[in-house]
Amino acid sequence: MKRTQIDDYKKIEEARDLEDVVNDKRKAKRANKQKARRRNRHYNKNLLKHLTQHFDQDNE
């Protein structure tokens, strides 16, 4: 199982795909569930940022 990569933004076609793409392989090793959710929010934010940047570039 691979960790979420920045290039995974290419796999997102609809909003519901975001949850499927984000994968934290260390989820079981996190200190608690709150820290795992925080890490996933970080991955979500990162992917959305790259998606919007590349979406804007593709439309130009």
Protein Blocks (a to p, Z undefined) as FASTA:
>chain_A
ZZddfklmmmpmbfklmmmmpccfklmmpmblklmmmmmmmmmmmmmmmmmmmmmmmmZZ
